[in-house]
Amino acid sequence: MASGIRAEDRAAFDAFLALSREIGSDILKTQGAGGNTSFKRDGVMWVKASGTWLAHAGERDIMVPVEVAPLVAALRARDPSAEKATDFVVAALNASGLRPSIETSFHAVLPQAVVAHYHCVNAIALSVLAGRERILAERMAALPDLTWAAIPYRRPGTPLAHEIDRVAARRPDVLILFNHGIVVTGETVEEVRARIARVTAALSVEERATAPGDAAHLQALAEGVPFHAAEDAGSHKTALHPANLAVATGGSLYPDHVIFLGTEIGVLGAGETVAAYAQARGARGLDMPKMLLVPDRGVLLADALTAGGRVMARCLAEVVSRVPEGAAIVHLGSDQEYELTHWEAEQYRQALDRKASQRA
């Protein structure tokens, strides 16, 4: 793996893979195929491949080598090739034939040697709030030695990269992406790891406490239909507090939810079974949502949901549990939802997720 890494850089690259794995193994930072990391040396950037999981770094070949300068030039020239970044892959070093992350271009424009982008649930919970500029500034004031920038929501890929390119020359240590997540940069792996720990503490939000879910009751409601109670206990929190449920059903909060779970979450009425709910929707010509909430009982997921979708159910539970009750929220609009669901790069990532789930 990563055969193009020079011997003198091997220790640093191994440390980079270890950091990537740490980020990918923390559900509060990254979920499934979300997030990406990069490592630059001698004009080549190793970046996470599309559809792969950071949690597998070091165990599987998940990093793709890309030439930085021509990719940055293409992005700034508005060349469409910058979107997929496949034209800039160093093919001789890409033995697995991997495709770069959809966010490769923004990693390229950041000049720092090590970049970690992840979907921190605390950062998301704060960055969807109507008063986010003030709230984030107050939080980040606890880290006066770090420079940071707030990035307006843009579709992942080149639109987001162009926005980040506006501030890249200032070499920000931290970027908080509205309705998306966070980016932490540095010149060494240890510098980035230390900054991640400090930023995590500064942005930490206490979650609302909930009672446990009722898996037996949920399974009874789903009898005879292709739905099941979420196997991950934490995923049920979305339905176990009225405030959590209200945030979850109020609109789309961030891209990966739209991509893996869709734009609608169903809610069962008191005593309603999934079969009855499905029949009512069918009568109106409506498809079934991939996630159903049963207030005070828990969450039901479609059997067809992929591994990536299941872990996104947990991500949603963690995010909505941290959004203050009754807070005004800035949701993704219908146009933003549409560009995510009809984007070839995300359709490719979902196809990889389906294949991985089938193998599993």
N, C-alpha and C positions, 0 to 999 in steps of 0.2 A: 504494500500500500504506500502511496505517495513516494514512489521511487525516485522522483526528481528532487527530493530534498537533499541538500548537501550534508555531508557527514557532520560538519561543524554546526549545522542548524538542527540536527536530529533531536537533541535534547529539548530545545525550545519548541519544536513542532510536536513532540510527544506531550509536552506540558500543555500545549494548545488543545490537543485532542482530549486530554484529561479534563481541562476546563470545559470544553464543549460537552463532554459527557456529564459533568456535574450540573451544568445548566439544564441539559435535557432530561436529567433524572429528578428534577425538582418541579413538582406539579404547579407550584406557585410562580414558577418562572417560564416554563415551556411545556407545551402539551402536544404530544404526538409529533407530527412533521412540522410544527410551527417553529419559528425562530431560525436563525442562521448565524454562523460565525465565520471569520476569515483571518488569514495569516499571510502577510506579504513578505516576500524576499526577492531581491534582484529582479524587480519588474514583473514577477509572477505572483498572483494571489491564489491561495488555496481557499476555496469557499464551499460551504455545504451544498450538496447536490439537491435538486428539487425532489420532493417527496420522501427524502430520507429523514431519519430521526436523529437529533443530536444525542439522544441517550445511547445510540449505537456507535458513537465515535470511538475509535481505537479498537473496536471489535469487528466492525465491518468497514468496507471501503466507501466512505460517504463524502469525501472531499474531492473537488474538481479543480484542476489548475487552469487559470485564466490569465491572459496577458492584460496588464492593467492599463498602460498608456493608450493603446488603440481603442480599448473599450470606453475609456473616459472621453477620448476624442469623438467617438461615434455618438455618445450620449449628448455631448455639447453641440454636435452638429445636427442633432435631431434625427440621426440615422436610425431607422426602424430596427436595425440589427442589434442595437443596444438592449432591446426589450428582452429577448431570450438569452443573449450573450453567448450563444452556441458558436458563433463565428470566431470567438476569441479564446476558445478552449485550446490548450496545448495538447493536441491529440496524442502525441508520442508519450505523454505522461498520464493519459487518461485511459488506462487499461480496461477499466470497467465500463467505459462508454457512457459515463454519467452525464446528465444535463445540469448545468448550473442552476442554483436557486433563482427564483423569479426576482429576488432582490439583490442579485449580484452587482448591478450597476451602482447602487448606492454605497455598497462596500468599497467599490473601486474609487469613487470620488473622495472618500474620506482618506486622508493621507497617513493616518496612524497605522502602525504595523499590525496591530491586533484589534479586531472589532467584534463585539458580541451584541447581537440583536436578539431579543427574546420578548415573549408576551407575558410580562410580569403582571399578575392579576391586580396587585396594588396600584401599579402605574395605570392600568386600564381603568380601574374603578375611579381614580382621581381624574383621569384625562377625559372622561365622558361627562363630567359635571359642567353645568353652565358657567360656573365661576372658576373654571380650571386654571386660568392664567394666574389669578391671585393665589389660589390654593397651592399650586405647584411652586410658585415663587417663595411662599412662606416655608414650604417644606425644604426646598433646596437651599434656603438661607442658612440652614444648619451645616452646610458643606461649602463654606466661603472660598476654599482653595480650589474647588472644582468649577470649571466653566460649563455652562449648559445652555441649551436652546430648546424652545418649544417648536414643534413642527406641525403645521396644520394637517388635517387629514387629507391624504391623497391616495388614490389607488396604488397598492403595492406594484413595484415594477418601475418603469421609467418616470411616471408622474411623481412618485415619491422621491426617486433619485434626483430629479430636477430640483425639488424643494430642498432636499438635503444639500445639494451642491451650492445653494445660495449661502450656506453658512460654513461649508467645509473648510474654506481657507482660514477661518478663525480657529480651526482645530479644537472644536468643543470636546470636552471630556465625556459629556452626557447629552443625549438628545432624547426628549420625551415626545413620542409620536401620538398626537391626539387620536383617540378611538383605535389604538393599535398596540402600543407597547413602548419599548425603550431600547436605546442603543448606548453601549458603554464602550469607550475607546481607550487605547493606551499604546505605549511602545513595547511593553513586555506583557507576557501572560500574567505575571504576578501583580503588575500594576493594575491590569484590568480586573483580576480576581478581587483585589483589595477594594477597588472602586465599586464593584458590584455589591460587596458586602455593606459598604457605607451607604450607598444609594438605596439599597433594600431597606435598611433600617430607617432612613429618612422618610421614605414613602410608605412605610408600613401602616396599614389600616386595620383596626380591630374588626373582626367579623361578628355578625349577629349570631347569638347562640340559638340553636334549634333542638327540638326533641328528635329522637331517632325516627327513621322511616318505618313503614309497616309493609315489609316485603310480602308477607302472606296475603294481606288484603289486596295488594297490587296485583299479585298473580291471579287472584280470584277474579278481579275485574278484567284481566286480559285473557281469560280462558277462551280457547277456540280461535284466537286471532294471532297474527304474527307480531306480537309485542311481548316484552318481558320487563320485569322490574330491573332497574339499573343494578348491575352487580357491584359497582363501586359505591360504598355507603355514602361517601361524601357528595356524590352526584345528586342525592335526594334533597339536599338543602334548598335547592331552588323552590321546591313546593312546600317547604316546612315552616315558612314564615310569610305572612301576607305581604310584607315589604319586598321580600325576595321575589315572590311571584309577580308583584306589580312591576318591578324593574325588568324582569325577564320577558314579560309579555308586552311591554310598552313600546318596543321597537328594537331594531338591530343595533348592537353596541360596537362591534369590531369585526374585521373581515373574516377571520377563521370561523366564527359562528355561522355567518351567512354561507360560507363555502361548504362546510361539513354538516350543518344542521338545518340549513334553509332559512327562509325569512319568516316562518310562522311557527309558533309553539301552540299546541292544543291544550285546552284545560277541560277536564271532565267535570260535569256538574255533580251535585250531591247524589250518590247512589247510581250514577250513570256508568254503564260498562263500556269497554272499548268497542265492542260489537255494535252497541246502540249508537255510540258517537260516530263510528264509521258509516253506519247506515244513514244517519242524518246528513253527513257530509256528502255521501254518494248521491243522495236525493237532490242535492244542490249542485252536483257536478264538480265537487271539490276533491282534490287529492288529500290523502292523509298526511299530517305533519310527521316528522321523524321522531319528535319528542312530545310526550303528553304529560301534563302536570295533574296530579291528584292532590288538591289542597289538603294539607295536614297529614298526608299519607306518603307522598314521595313521587318518584319519576318513573315513567314507563318509556322504553325505547323500542323503536322498530327493530325487529330481528335482522333486517337487511342492513342496519347501520354498520359501517365499517369500524375498525379499531380506532381510526382517526376520529370518527364521529363520536364514538363512546367516550373518548378522553376529552373531547370538546364539551360534552355534557357536564363533566366534572369542572372544566374551566369556567363554564357559565355559572355554576353553583358558587365557585369561589369569588367570581367578580361581583355577582349580585348581592352576595352576603356582605360585601364591603362598601357598597354604594349607600350613603346615608339615607335613612328613611325620609321619603317625601321630597328629596332633592330634585331640582330641575336638571334634566339630562339632555345632552345633545346627541341625538341618534343619527345613524346613517340614513340618508334619504333614499327614496325609491330608485332614483337614477344611479346612486352609488351601489345599491344592492344589485341592480341590473348589470352594471359593468363588471361586477365580481362574478356573478353567476353565468355570464356569457363570455368569459375571458378564456381563451384557449390555454393559457399557461396554467390556470387553476383547474381546468378540465383535465389536463395532463396529470397534475398532482393528485387529483381525485382518482384517476385511473390507476395510478401507482398504488394508492391506498387500497383500492378494491382488490388488486392483485395480491398485495401483501396479506390482506384479510383472508383471501381464499387459500393461500398457502398455509396460513396459520390454522 
